[in-house]
Amino acid sequence: QVQLVESGGGLVQPGGSLRLSCAASGIFCSLYTMGWYRQALGKERELVATFTRRGSTNYADSVKGRFTISRDNVKDTIYLQMSSLESEDTAVYYCNAKHGLDNDIEYWGKGTLVTVSS
């Protein structure tokens, strides 16, 4: 059974930092493009950052220079280091795994809430 379990969310003040983790089980992360998406209240889910199995990264324009995605294929875990957080970053953050050779094979975590507020 495949599971993606996010952790690290919480309440942080504007300008602060937070690191999210996503631990995968039941899959080998090295075969997947791993990513983070987020969904704010009343808005559609949007891409935050991805890390392909070949090592390429991609970021939403809104987080470039502030967020960093990384992965540890030995631990089957990905991370999202978030800095200079803004109130607009408040959302539920979801971990995603998409198979590198078959995009129909895709998994989602249940999400972790990040709230940026003073």
N, C-alpha and C positions, 0 to 999 in steps of 0.2 A: 504494500500500500504506500502510495506516494504522499508525503507530507512536507509542506513548507511552513515553518513556524517562525513568525516574526517576533522580535523582542526589541526593547530599547526605547519605545515610545514614552511620551509623558508630557508634562507641562514645562515649558522653558520660556524665559523672558526674551523679548526681542533683542537681537544681537548675540544671543547665546548659541551654544552648540549642542549637538546630540548625535549619537551614533546608533543606527539601527543595525540589527543583525537578522539574518534569515538562515535558519538551519534546515537543510534538506535531508530527507531520508527516503529511501526507495528509488533513488535515481543517482546517477553519476553526474554531478554538475558539470564536469568537463565536457560532456556531450551536448550541453544546453547553452543557449543564450540566456543569461540570468539578468533579471531587471527589477527595477522598482517603479511602481506606479502609485498614483495618489488620487484620492477623490475627496474634494471638499464638499461641504454640505450644500446641496442644491446644484451641484455641478457634475459634469461627466468625469469619468475616470480618465486621467491623462498620464502620459509617460513622463517619468522623472529622469531615469538613467538606465542604460543597458550595458552589459559587458558580454561580448560574444565569446564563443569558445576559442576563437583565434586570438583573443586579447584586445579587440577593439572596443572602445567605449564611445557612448553617445549620450548627450545630455540635452534636456530641454533648455531652451534659451533662458528661461526664467531662473534656472539654478546654476548655470555655467559660472565657474569661478567660486562658487560657494559650497557646492556639494561634490563629493568624490565617491565613486563606486569602486569597490574592490572585491576580489573573490579569493577564496582559499579552497582549491580543488581537493586538497588532502582532507580538509574538515568538511567539505561539501557545504560551505557556508559563504554567503555574500554579505557585504556590509555597505552601508551608506553613511558616510561621514557628512554631517550637515553643519555648516557654520554660517555665521551672520544671518541667523534665522529671522524671518519677517512674519508678520501676522498672516500674510497671504500664503505662507507655507503650512498653515493649519489645515490638516486633512487626515484621513485614514490612509496609511501607507501600506501598499500591498507588494508582496514579493511574487515574482513571476518567473517561470521556467519554460522556455520554448525550445523544443528539440531542434538541434542544428540542421538536421536533414529532413525533418518532417514537421512543418509548422502546425499541423493538425494535432500534434502531441504537445499539449500545453497544460500547465498546472498553476494554480493560484494559492497563495496563503490566505488566511482569514483576516489579516490586516492588523496594524497597530496604530493607535491614535497618537498623533503629534499635535499638541496645542501650543501655539506661540502667543503668549499674552503677558502683559505686565500686571 
